[in-house]
């Protein structure tokens, strides 16, 4: 598995083998969530051409969780924080017709990130 370009997964605390194992374990129970997010984030052509789409989705989910820390005041505001927030909202909000749909995708992304980190933490 290559995590090249996946900046959230490429940070110091993650080991590629454990990332793969944690993602595989999470994917077993959360296939529908991964599929729904991948359809929102990637077009059909990109999805078929991208072998590491699960890592891409997880990288996005980790990004949402990190952004939420800023939004909730747990992390300090960085110069790139407004642009990051707008990018996340535009990616998830594209073609949505209500705030409920957007909130659903944000919640799903956040929950996948938290579950991934917990599975990763428990792996030996």
Rosetta silent file (secondary structure, phi, psi, omega in degrees, C-alpha in Angstrom):
SEQUENCE: XXXXXXXXXXXXXXXXXXXXXXXXXXXXXXXXXXXXXXXXXXXXXXXXXXXXXXXXXXXXXXXXXXXXXXXXXXXXXXXXXXXXXXXXXXXXXXXXXXXXXXXXXXXXXXXXXXXXXXXXXXXX
SCORE:     score description
SCORE:     0.000 S_00000001
   1 L     0.000  137.010  177.654    0.000    0.000    0.000 S_00000001
   2 L  -108.339  129.667  175.919    1.231    3.442   -0.848 S_00000001
   3 L  -109.341   20.891  177.104    0.325    6.393    1.336 S_00000001
   4 L   -60.918  130.022 -179.802    2.200    8.844   -0.868 S_00000001
   5 L    85.997   -9.786  179.667    0.225   12.075   -1.028 S_00000001
   6 L   -94.216   80.189 -168.554   -1.973   11.096    1.919 S_00000001
   7 L   -61.743  -31.994  179.844   -0.653   13.791    4.239 S_00000001
   8 L   -72.380  -38.358  177.700   -2.868   12.935    7.231 S_00000001
   9 L   -78.734  -17.096 -175.878   -1.879    9.247    7.093 S_00000001
  10 L   -91.181    5.400  178.734    1.717   10.190    6.336 S_00000001
  11 L   -72.711  165.394 -172.297    2.275   11.983    9.648 S_00000001
  12 L   -54.277  -28.706 -171.658    4.796   10.606   12.081 S_00000001
  13 L   -82.478   -3.623 -174.026    2.477    8.513   14.217 S_00000001
  14 L  -111.621  138.025  176.979    1.295    6.010   11.609 S_00000001
  15 L  -105.602  128.199 -175.271    2.952    2.800   10.393 S_00000001
  16 H   -52.159  -40.058 -178.424    1.873    1.685    6.864 S_00000001
  17 H   -66.110  -40.456  178.869    1.288   -1.956    7.864 S_00000001
  18 H   -71.228  -32.607  176.298   -0.924   -0.969   10.778 S_00000001
  19 H   -60.754  -48.180 -179.470   -2.789    1.524    8.581 S_00000001
  20 H   -60.579  -46.387 -178.967   -3.649   -1.262    6.150 S_00000001
  21 H   -64.151  -44.517  179.800   -4.733   -3.616    8.918 S_00000001
  22 H   -65.439  -41.484  178.256   -6.842   -0.971   10.686 S_00000001
  23 H   -63.437  -43.761  178.501   -8.463    0.118    7.414 S_00000001
  24 H   -60.737  -42.867  179.876   -9.300   -3.465    6.485 S_00000001
  25 H   -66.306  -42.377  179.667  -10.865   -4.079    9.887 S_00000001
  26 H   -67.301  -39.272 -177.633  -12.868   -0.849    9.767 S_00000001
  27 H   -62.958  -31.927  178.740  -13.980   -1.467    6.184 S_00000001
  28 H   -56.195  -43.884 -177.390  -15.581   -4.783    7.158 S_00000001
  29 H   -93.006  -17.462 -172.948  -18.137   -2.977    9.322 S_00000001
  30 L  -123.835   34.625  179.390  -18.300    0.370    7.505 S_00000001
  31 H   -56.193  -45.203 -176.729  -18.455   -0.528    3.793 S_00000001
  32 H   -62.596  -40.872  179.468  -21.556    1.575    3.239 S_00000001
  33 H   -66.476  -42.327  177.163  -20.021    4.674    4.811 S_00000001
  34 H   -61.715  -43.567 -178.921  -16.828    4.296    2.770 S_00000001
  35 H   -63.680  -45.434 -179.022  -18.883    3.815   -0.394 S_00000001
  36 H   -62.624  -45.080  178.950  -21.089    6.844    0.306 S_00000001
  37 H   -66.629  -38.984 -179.881  -18.121    9.117    1.020 S_00000001
  38 H   -64.090  -34.949  178.661  -16.172    7.842   -1.993 S_00000001
  39 H   -70.082  -28.971  177.895  -19.120    8.670   -4.264 S_00000001
  40 H   -78.978  -40.552 -173.320  -19.216   12.208   -2.876 S_00000001
  41 H   -85.399  -29.774 -174.539  -15.445   12.812   -2.965 S_00000001
  42 L  -125.409  140.406  173.605  -14.477   11.002   -6.181 S_00000001
  43 L   -76.813  168.094 -174.339  -16.182   10.767   -9.545 S_00000001
  44 H   -58.649  -40.952 -179.449  -16.842    7.314  -11.012 S_00000001
  45 H   -64.993  -45.551  179.678  -13.833    7.444  -13.359 S_00000001
  46 H   -65.350  -38.213 -179.608  -11.424    8.463  -10.579 S_00000001
  47 H   -62.426  -41.462  179.860  -12.843    5.836   -8.250 S_00000001
  48 H   -72.041  -30.479 -177.360  -12.186    3.042  -10.757 S_00000001
  49 H   -87.676   -8.028 -173.890   -8.688    4.315  -11.552 S_00000001
  50 L  -107.190  104.409 -179.011   -7.658    4.798   -7.919 S_00000001
  51 L   -70.209  -22.492 -177.776   -6.515    1.601   -6.194 S_00000001
  52 L  -105.957   39.704 -177.314   -6.020    3.380   -2.857 S_00000001
  53 H   -64.308  -32.001  178.581   -9.455    5.002   -2.671 S_00000001
  54 H   -64.987  -41.853  177.361  -10.025    3.716    0.890 S_00000001
  55 H   -64.729  -37.529  177.770   -6.856    5.467    2.050 S_00000001
  56 H   -62.136  -46.379  178.780   -7.998    8.609    0.246 S_00000001
  57 H   -62.917  -43.813 -179.626  -11.368    8.529    2.024 S_00000001
  58 H   -65.387  -38.947  176.946   -9.708    7.876    5.388 S_00000001
  59 H   -58.904  -42.772  177.429   -7.253   10.713    4.804 S_00000001
  60 H   -63.301  -43.528 -179.998  -10.233   13.007    4.192 S_00000001
  61 H   -61.458  -42.452  176.937  -11.971   11.733    7.344 S_00000001
  62 H   -63.153  -35.329  177.198   -8.862   12.413    9.428 S_00000001
  63 H   -65.365  -41.656  177.849   -8.766   15.890    7.916 S_00000001
  64 H   -62.390  -44.440  179.465  -12.386   16.499    8.963 S_00000001
  65 H   -62.304  -41.807  179.075  -11.614   15.394   12.518 S_00000001
  66 H   -64.449  -41.342  177.807   -8.579   17.669   12.644 S_00000001
  67 H   -64.770  -37.895  179.060  -10.621   20.581   11.308 S_00000001
  68 H   -61.501  -35.010  176.930  -13.313   19.932   13.913 S_00000001
  69 H   -60.147  -37.473  176.999  -10.713   20.373   16.642 S_00000001
  70 H   -71.538  -44.913 -178.359  -10.121   23.869   15.277 S_00000001
  71 H   -61.723  -34.527 -176.856  -13.843   24.588   14.853 S_00000001
  72 L   -90.147   -1.172  177.284  -14.566   23.517   18.436 S_00000001
  73 L    85.585    7.873  178.890  -11.669   25.523   19.904 S_00000001
  74 L   -79.752  -23.678  175.754   -9.582   22.501   20.960 S_00000001
  75 L  -122.064  155.966 -179.148   -6.803   23.475   18.541 S_00000001
  76 L   -75.815  155.088  179.415   -5.565   26.914   17.700 S_00000001
  77 L   -75.099  125.176  178.057   -6.637   28.650   14.526 S_00000001
  78 L   -99.284  160.707  178.133   -4.007   28.393   11.787 S_00000001
  79 L   -58.232  -28.646 -179.003   -3.701   30.733    8.799 S_00000001
  80 L   -89.602   -3.430 -175.627   -4.945   27.918    6.533 S_00000001
  81 H   -59.032  -45.569  179.041   -7.918   26.986    8.759 S_00000001
  82 H   -62.162  -41.317  179.431  -10.577   29.073    6.947 S_00000001
  83 H   -65.888  -40.700  178.778   -9.532   27.742    3.553 S_00000001
  84 H   -62.107  -44.298  179.848   -9.461   24.168    4.882 S_00000001
  85 H   -62.109  -46.425 -179.652  -12.959   24.544    6.356 S_00000001
  86 H   -63.729  -39.682  178.980  -14.358   25.966    3.138 S_00000001
  87 H   -62.374  -45.849  178.946  -12.714   23.215    1.078 S_00000001
  88 H   -60.680  -47.431 -178.318  -14.208   20.481    3.285 S_00000001
  89 H   -64.936  -38.216  178.117  -17.657   22.073    3.162 S_00000001
  90 H   -69.175  -38.840  179.142  -17.518   22.534   -0.616 S_00000001
  91 H   -64.223  -45.549 -177.414  -16.380   18.950   -1.201 S_00000001
  92 H   -79.882  -29.118 -175.029  -19.125   17.479    0.949 S_00000001
  93 H   -85.607   -7.461 -178.045  -21.800   20.028    0.098 S_00000001
  94 L   -57.608  125.334  178.561  -21.603   19.689   -3.680 S_00000001
  95 L    66.519   12.029  177.044  -25.096   18.887   -5.075 S_00000001
  96 L   -85.631  152.562 -176.320  -26.603   18.630   -1.581 S_00000001
  97 L  -112.328   -3.893  179.229  -29.996   20.219   -0.992 S_00000001
  98 L  -151.384  159.587  175.790  -30.005   20.616    2.787 S_00000001
  99 H   -65.661  -29.325  178.843  -27.787   21.211    5.773 S_00000001
 100 H   -61.940  -39.932  177.995  -28.954   17.839    7.125 S_00000001
 101 H   -64.793  -42.723  178.544  -27.289   16.054    4.200 S_00000001
 102 H   -65.196  -44.851  179.124  -24.079   17.983    4.769 S_00000001
 103 H   -62.656  -37.086  177.477  -24.161   17.356    8.533 S_00000001
 104 H   -59.726  -45.204 -179.945  -24.727   13.649    7.876 S_00000001
 105 H   -68.765  -38.088  176.291  -21.560   13.473    5.759 S_00000001
 106 H   -63.718  -44.929  177.784  -19.553   15.482    8.297 S_00000001
 107 H   -61.768  -42.989  179.683  -20.715   13.175   11.110 S_00000001
 108 H   -62.193  -44.366  179.705  -19.914   10.101    9.045 S_00000001
 109 H   -62.652  -46.775 -179.471  -16.425   11.412    8.246 S_00000001
 110 H   -61.574  -46.574 -178.576  -15.734   12.319   11.862 S_00000001
 111 H   -64.394  -39.672  176.737  -16.976    8.964   13.176 S_00000001
 112 H   -61.965  -40.200  178.980  -14.909    6.973   10.667 S_00000001
 113 H   -63.011  -47.122 -179.564  -11.831    8.905   11.734 S_00000001
 114 H   -63.172  -43.610  179.255  -12.439    8.283   15.433 S_00000001
 115 H   -65.129  -40.798  177.804  -13.122    4.571   14.850 S_00000001
 116 H   -59.934  -46.875 -179.332  -10.018    4.223   12.672 S_00000001
 117 H   -62.453  -37.584  179.271   -7.831    5.802   15.347 S_00000001
 118 H   -68.154  -44.165  176.943   -9.280    3.523   18.015 S_00000001
 119 H   -62.368  -46.168  179.758   -8.714    0.384   15.926 S_00000001
 120 H   -57.950  -44.677 -178.317   -5.199    1.576   15.039 S_00000001
 121 H   -62.394  -36.771 -176.631   -4.432    2.259   18.717 S_00000001
 122 H   -79.138  -16.493  179.186   -5.552   -1.239   19.758 S_00000001
 123 L   -71.785  142.909  179.323   -3.431   -3.050   17.161 S_00000001
 124 L   -93.870    0.000    0.000   -0.162   -4.480   18.410 S_00000001
